[in-house]
């Protein structure tokens, strides 16, 4: 029973690695001959938390974000199928006081 579970897990892991490797080779070498990188418009807005625990919101802005035509993220870009479904991005930033250690005790 345990041996069968290990075998199924091993085959599943090998299959996932093979799919990822094939996806990477397809994106890297443009197989089949196709465009790999696209741009998708994403609406971003920021919520900045201030020192006094209040939150300041910025106006939404539209930016072009690069995506890769693949199943998995490659080259530091998200896959286009994911990015097209997530075109609104809310980013929360902490605007609190920063404490830098400049080597002084």
Secondary structure, 3 states (H helix, E strand, C coil): CHHHHHHHHHHHHHHHHHHHHHHHHHHHCCCCCCCCEEEEEEEEEEEEECCCCCEEECCCEEEEEEEECCCCCECCEEEHHHHHHCCEEEEEEECCCCCCCCCCC
